[in-house]
Amino acid sequence: QNMKRIIKNHREPEFFSEWKQQNPSKKYKDLQGTLTKKRLHSELLLEQYFLCCYCGTNIEVENSHVEHLQPQSKFKKRTLNYNNLLISCNGDNLIESDVQELKYCGHLKLDHYNSEMLTPLDEDCEERMILSADGRINIVRDEDFGATTAIDVLGLNTYVLIDRRASIIDGILTEVMGKSMNDYEQDQYFKEVLEDLQSINNGRLPKFSQELTSFLMNEFDVFDLDKV
């Protein structure tokens, strides 16, 4: 259970609607450098609790970009459709190699589009992939083409992301092992970890909140809290 669902309220911000009404012939590219674009970016970040729409890492305006779920090159009439706009990380920590830079999320996806690919707008997106202890994202059902495509197209199992997720899991489990907790103490500890993972601070959720919450629930039968 990986990708956190993003719920669009189907009511775009008033300032964005006004800009489109005042500029009926303009396109998305005309937003560049405007106050409206900056406000739109911030509004979308708030909607996603400052998490990348694809991998779930923490993002800010400075290290993220407005992502068109249906790419501009193929869906020209949806470039200003609010429900087609998300915020993706930039794949900031690229790995330099002799072959290529390993990218992920929006900068890897580019203008790829497949109508069957799992997206964070899908109602069941939190149920079709699962995080393992080694930091890898796996599909829940072998025949799930949409989830498999998302992992490949978005690079959700690049080394950078695997390493980040595994490091957090190692930290959580090391705390348990290091203190030789009994069952009650372990339950209380995992409860506190879940509370932290689902706590919103200044509009923000911790990185990989959805992935780690699901991991703990699946691996250790930790009960769910009132999810965001």
C-alpha positions as CSV (number, residue, x, y, z in Angstrom):
1,Q,0.0,0.0,0.0
2,N,2.0,2.9,-1.3
3,M,0.7,5.8,-3.2
4,K,-1.3,8.2,-1.0
5,R,-4.6,9.1,-2.5
6,I,-5.1,12.8,-3.5
7,I,-8.7,13.9,-3.2
8,K,-9.6,16.7,-5.5
9,N,-12.6,18.7,-4.3
10,H,-13.5,19.6,-8.0
11,R,-13.6,23.2,-7.0
12,E,-10.5,25.0,-8.2
13,P,-9.3,28.0,-6.2
14,E,-11.1,31.2,-7.0
15,F,-8.0,33.1,-8.0
16,F,-7.2,30.5,-10.6
17,S,-10.7,30.6,-12.0
18,E,-10.6,34.3,-12.2
19,W,-7.2,34.2,-14.1
20,K,-8.7,31.8,-16.6
21,Q,-11.8,34.0,-17.1
22,Q,-9.7,37.1,-17.5
23,N,-7.3,35.3,-19.9
24,P,-9.6,33.0,-22.0
25,S,-7.1,32.6,-24.9
26,K,-4.0,31.9,-22.8
27,K,-2.4,28.6,-22.1
28,Y,-0.6,27.0,-19.2
29,K,2.8,28.4,-20.4
30,D,1.4,31.9,-19.9
31,L,1.2,31.3,-16.2
32,Q,5.0,31.1,-15.9
33,G,6.4,33.8,-13.7
34,T,3.0,35.1,-12.6
35,L,1.8,35.5,-9.0
36,T,-1.1,33.2,-10.0
37,K,1.3,30.4,-10.8
38,K,3.1,30.8,-7.4
39,R,-0.3,30.7,-5.6
40,L,-1.4,27.7,-7.6
41,H,1.8,25.8,-6.7
42,S,1.3,26.6,-3.0
43,E,-2.4,25.6,-3.1
44,L,-1.5,22.2,-4.7
45,L,1.2,21.6,-2.1
46,L,-1.3,22.2,0.7
47,E,-3.7,19.8,-0.9
48,Q,-1.0,17.1,-0.9
49,Y,0.3,17.8,2.7
50,F,3.6,18.8,1.1
51,L,4.2,15.3,-0.2
52,C,5.2,14.3,-3.7
53,C,2.2,13.1,-5.5
54,Y,4.0,9.9,-6.7
55,C,6.8,8.9,-4.3
56,G,5.5,10.6,-1.1
57,T,8.7,12.3,-0.1
58,N,8.6,15.8,1.5
59,I,8.6,18.7,-0.9
60,E,8.5,22.5,-0.9
61,V,8.0,25.0,-3.7
62,E,11.8,25.1,-4.3
63,N,12.2,21.4,-5.1
64,S,9.0,20.5,-6.8
65,H,7.1,21.3,-10.0
66,V,3.5,21.4,-11.2
67,E,2.8,18.0,-12.8
68,H,0.2,17.4,-15.5
69,L,-1.2,14.0,-14.9
70,Q,-2.4,13.9,-18.5
71,P,0.6,15.5,-20.3
72,Q,0.4,18.8,-22.0
73,S,1.7,17.5,-25.3
74,K,-1.2,15.0,-25.6
75,F,-4.0,16.7,-23.8
76,K,-3.8,20.3,-24.8
77,K,-7.4,21.1,-23.6
78,R,-6.6,20.0,-20.1
79,T,-3.4,22.0,-19.4
80,L,-5.3,24.4,-17.2
81,N,-7.7,21.8,-15.8
82,Y,-7.3,22.0,-12.0
83,N,-8.1,18.3,-11.6
84,N,-5.2,17.4,-13.9
85,L,-2.7,19.3,-11.9
86,L,-0.5,17.8,-9.1
87,I,2.8,18.5,-7.5
88,S,5.8,16.2,-8.1
89,C,9.2,16.2,-6.6
90,N,12.1,17.0,-9.0
91,G,14.0,13.8,-8.3
92,D,16.6,16.1,-6.6
93,N,19.2,13.6,-5.5
94,L,20.1,12.2,-8.9
95,I,22.8,9.5,-8.9
96,E,25.7,10.2,-11.2
97,S,26.7,7.1,-13.1
98,D,28.6,6.2,-16.2
99,V,25.4,5.3,-18.0
100,Q,22.8,7.8,-17.0
101,E,21.3,9.8,-14.2
102,L,18.6,7.8,-12.4
103,K,15.5,10.0,-12.3
104,Y,12.1,9.4,-10.8
105,C,8.6,10.8,-10.5
106,G,7.5,13.6,-12.8
107,H,11.0,14.2,-14.3
108,L,11.1,10.6,-15.4
109,K,7.5,10.3,-16.5
110,L,7.7,13.4,-18.8
111,D,4.9,13.1,-21.4
112,H,4.3,9.3,-20.9
113,Y,0.6,8.5,-20.6
114,N,-1.3,5.2,-20.2
115,S,-4.9,5.4,-19.2
116,E,-4.5,2.2,-17.2
117,M,-1.6,3.4,-15.1
118,L,-2.3,3.7,-11.4
119,T,-2.4,7.4,-10.3
120,P,-2.8,9.1,-6.9
121,L,-6.3,10.2,-8.0
122,D,-7.5,6.6,-8.2
123,E,-9.8,5.6,-5.3
124,D,-7.9,2.3,-4.7
125,C,-4.4,3.6,-5.2
126,E,-3.5,3.0,-1.5
127,E,-4.4,-0.7,-1.8
128,R,-2.6,-1.9,-4.9
129,M,1.1,-1.5,-4.0
130,I,2.9,-2.5,-0.8
131,L,6.2,-1.4,0.8
132,S,8.6,-4.2,1.9
133,A,11.2,-4.1,4.7
134,D,14.0,-3.6,2.2
135,G,12.5,-0.4,1.0
136,R,11.1,-1.7,-2.3
137,I,7.6,-1.1,-3.6
138,N,5.8,-4.2,-4.8
139,I,2.5,-4.8,-6.4
140,V,-0.2,-6.6,-4.4
141,R,-1.6,-8.6,-7.3
142,D,0.6,-10.1,-9.9
143,E,-1.7,-9.2,-12.7
144,D,-2.0,-5.5,-11.8
145,F,-0.8,-3.9,-15.0
146,G,-1.6,-0.4,-13.8
147,A,0.4,-0.6,-10.6
148,T,3.3,-2.3,-12.4
149,T,3.3,0.5,-15.0
150,A,3.3,3.2,-12.3
151,I,6.3,1.6,-10.6
152,D,8.3,1.5,-13.9
153,V,7.2,4.8,-15.4
154,L,7.7,6.8,-12.2
155,G,10.9,5.0,-11.1
156,L,9.5,4.2,-7.7
157,N,12.2,1.6,-7.1
158,T,15.2,3.7,-8.0
159,Y,18.1,3.3,-5.6
160,V,17.6,6.7,-4.1
161,L,14.0,6.0,-3.0
162,I,14.7,2.4,-1.9
163,D,17.5,3.6,0.3
164,R,15.5,6.4,1.8
165,R,12.6,4.2,2.7
166,A,14.8,1.4,4.0
167,S,16.8,3.7,6.2
168,I,13.6,4.9,7.9
169,I,12.4,1.3,8.4
170,D,15.7,0.3,9.8
171,G,15.6,3.1,12.3
172,I,12.1,2.1,13.4
173,L,13.0,-1.6,13.8
174,T,16.4,-0.9,15.4
175,E,14.6,0.9,18.2
176,V,12.5,-2.1,18.9
177,M,15.4,-4.6,18.8
178,G,17.8,-2.4,20.7
179,K,15.5,-2.0,23.7
180,S,14.3,-5.7,23.8
181,M,10.7,-4.6,24.1
182,N,8.0,-6.9,25.4
183,D,4.8,-7.2,23.4
184,Y,3.0,-4.4,25.3
185,E,6.0,-2.1,25.0
186,Q,6.3,-2.9,21.3
187,D,2.6,-2.2,20.7
188,Q,2.9,1.2,22.5
189,Y,6.0,2.1,20.5
190,F,4.4,1.3,17.2
191,K,1.3,3.3,18.2
192,E,3.5,6.3,18.9
193,V,5.2,5.8,15.5
194,L,1.9,5.7,13.7
195,E,0.7,8.8,15.5
196,D,3.8,10.6,14.4
197,L,3.4,9.4,10.8
198,Q,-0.1,10.7,10.6
199,S,0.4,13.9,12.5
200,I,0.0,17.1,10.4
201,N,2.4,19.9,11.4
202,N,2.0,23.2,9.6
203,G,0.0,21.5,6.9
204,R,2.7,18.8,6.4
205,L,2.8,15.1,6.8
206,P,6.1,13.2,7.4
207,K,7.8,11.8,4.3
208,F,6.5,8.4,3.1
209,S,3.7,8.7,5.6
210,Q,1.3,6.5,3.7
211,E,3.9,3.9,2.8
212,L,5.3,3.5,6.3
213,T,1.9,3.4,7.9
214,S,0.8,0.6,5.6
215,F,4.0,-1.2,6.2
216,L,3.6,-1.2,10.0
217,M,0.0,-2.3,9.7
218,N,0.8,-5.2,7.4
219,E,4.0,-6.4,9.0
220,F,3.1,-6.0,12.7
221,D,-0.7,-5.9,12.8
222,V,-0.6,-2.4,14.1
223,F,-4.1,-0.9,14.2
224,D,-4.9,2.1,12.1
225,L,-5.6,5.5,13.5
226,D,-8.0,8.0,12.1
227,K,-6.2,8.4,8.8
228,V,-5.9,11.8,7.1
